[in-house]
Amino acid sequence: MDCGCTNCTCDDNEEKITISCPECGTKGNKIPEKAVKANLKKELFKDIEGKDIYLCPDENCSTSYYSVEDSLKFNLSDLKKPLWYKKGADPVIACYCNNITEEQVVNAVKKHDLITWQDIVLHYHEKTLCICRKLNPSGECCTEFFYSVINKTLKSLGKETVTIPGGCTC
C-alpha cells in the first residue's frame, strides 16, 4: 500500500493463530515478538525468548500478553503503555506509532476541523511514523480505531462521519 510512510509494513498478510487466554478463556492472536518487546517492560524480555506470545482481547481481563508455554502470563502493569481497549486505560492511545491519544484526536477534530489520520498526526508532529507491526501492542494497524474516534467526535458535533479507509492508512 502506498500510504506515504517509509518502510510501512502494516499490510503484511500473516495467518492469524489464536490460543485461549489462561485467565478469561477468550481467544487471542499471536503477536510478533517485535511488537511484544516494544510494549513489554524491558526487564521481562528474558521471559518471552523463543516463545509464541498472544494478546488477550477481552476488555475486562487483567492479562495483556500470555503464552501457553510455561503458563506465562503478563498483567497490564507489565506494559510500558496502556492497551487502548482495556477498561480503565489511561490514556487511551489512538496511534502507537505517533503516540497520539484519543483526547488529542478529539481535540484536533473539535478545535481544528481535522478529519484524517495524516492531518491529525501532522498537527502534533513534524512527520508521520508508520511501524504498527512493531509499535502497536496488537502488531496491527490502528486505522480502524483511530477513525472510530474521529467519527464518534463528528457525530457528537452533529457532523457527517467520514468513511474508514480500507487497510492501513498510516
N, C-alpha and C positions, 0 to 999 in steps of 0.2 A: 504494500500500500504506500502511496506517495503522500505521506502526512506532513512532510516538511521538516521532520526531525532527523537528526543524524543518527544512524545505526538503530533505527526503530525495529524492534523485534516483537511488537505487540501482536502481530497477526501470525506468528509462528504457530502452525497447527500441530498439536500434540494430542495423542489419545488420552482421554480422561480415565484415570484409575482411581477408584473410590474404595475406602475402607471405613467402617463404622468407628465413631469416636468412642473411646473406652468409658467416658463419663456419661454421655447422654444418648449414645446409640445412633446419632444422626450420621449419615454417610458424608465424609469429607473427601475432597480431591487431593491427589498427590501434588505437592508443591515443589518447584525447582529449588535445589539446595541454595542457589544464589539469592533467591527471594527470602528463604528462611534466614540465612545469615545476615541479610540486610535489615531484618526486623527483630531478630532474637538478640538478647544481650550477649555480648562477646564472651563472657565467662562461661556460657553454656554451649559454645560451638563444639567443644570436645564430645559432648553427649550425642551429637547428631551425625558424627562422621560415619560414612558408609551405610547410613540408614535411610529408608524411604520415610519421608515426613509428610503428614497430611494436615489440613486445616479444618477445624470444626466450624461448620457454617451456622450452627444454632446460636441465635442472638442471646439466648438465656444461659448458655453453658459457659462456665468459667475457664474451660480449656481453650487454648489457642491452637498450638501445634501438638501433634502426637505421632507416635509410631507404634505399631503392634510389636515391634522388636523390643524386647526388654521392658514391655509395658511403659514405655517412655511417654510422658505427658508434661506439657508446659502450660502454666497458667497465664492469664492476661498480664500479670505483673512481671512476667519474664520477657516481655516485649519492650522495645525502645519507644514505640508509639502505639497509641490505642488502635484497635481494629474498628473501623468505621461503622460496622453493622452490629456490634455488640452493645447490649443495653448498658447505658452509663458511660459510653465512650466520650472522653473529653480531652481534647477537642475531637470533633468528627472530621476526619480528613477526607476531602473530596478528591484530591490528587496527590499521591505519594511522591511522584517524580518531582513535582514542583512545590511540594509542601504547602498546598492550598487547602484551607479548611472550608467546611460548609458555610461558616459565618462569613468568610471572605467572598465566597461565590454569591451569597445572598446580598451582601453589601454592593458588590460590583453590578449586580442586576438592578437593584433598587436605586442606587445613587448615580450610576453611570450608564445605565441602559445597555450594558454589555450582555450578549446572549450566546457567545460561542466560547468553547474551551480556550482557543488560542487568544482571543481578545481578553478574556479574564486573566489568564496566566500572564500575558504581556502587560497587563495593568499593574501587576505586582512585581514582575521580574523583567530583566532586560532581554532574556531569551527563554525559549521553552526547552525542557528536557523531556525525553520520552524513552524511558527504560523500565517500563512497567513490569516486565518479566523478572526484573531484578528488585525493584523498589516496592512494588505493591505486595502486601503480605499474601495475597492470593496468587501472585505470579501472573495475574491477568490485568487487562486494561481497565481503567476507571471510567471510561466514557459513559457507560450506561448510568452509573450512579451520579456522576458529575452533571449530566444533562437532566436527571430526575430532580436534582436540587434547583437547577435553572428553571425547569418547568413548574415546580411547586411554587417557586417565588413568583413567576409570571402569573400563575393562577391567583395567588393571593393579592396581586395587584390588579386583577381583572383584565389581564392582557392575554393575548393569544400565545399559546405554547409553541415551541419550536420542535421540529422533527429530530428525533435522536438519530444521529448518523449511524449507519451500519458499520460494523468493525470499529477499529481503534481510530480515534480522531486526533490523537496527540501526535 
